[in-house]
Amino acid sequence: MIRLIILNCLVIMCFSYHLNNISPGGIFKGIIKCFKVPLNNTIVTIYERESFTFVSNKTNENGSFELDVDKNLNNFLDGYLEFYYNCPGYNEVEYLEVNLAELIRNPDSYLRDKIYYFGILDLAEVNNIKNTID
């Protein structure tokens, strides 16, 4: 009986220690398209400016990406996003400031994660719209 009580106390202490030592993270999401067609297997990287720490991931078949930053989220909020825009007529490396993303709270996360959403990044379509307005 005493062993069971001690074991329960240890489990509760370990879980409490775990929760106290976790800093809230963030997830950076978005969709990359070329003339409304999703770009898959595009490597998207988010960089921290101070130490050039980075997190990378590829876009899936729908063109969406998700970068999960667990530690030092505040340092990444001053960073930038980089990806190679493989679209006919563009084919260049694009950079986006992280502060352009929309903050969405994740109520389901017990770690208080935040979601930063870049939306649909279709630079070719944006330029088409600009050309029709001009």
Sequence and secondary structure as in RCSB ss.txt:
>XXXX:A:sequence
MIRLIILNCLVIMCFSYHLNNISPGGIFKGIIKCFKVPLNNTIVTIYERESFTFVSNKTNENGSFELDVDKNLNN
FLDGYLEFYYNCPGYNEVEYLEVNLAELIRNPDSYLRDKIYYFGILDLAEVNNIKNTID
>XXXX:A:secstr
 HHHHHHHHHHHHHHHHHHHT    EEEEEEEEETTEE  S EEEEE TTT  EEEEE  TTSEEEEEE S HHH
HTT EEEEEE  TTT EEEEEEGGGSEEEE TT TT  EEEEEEEE HHHHHHHHHHH 
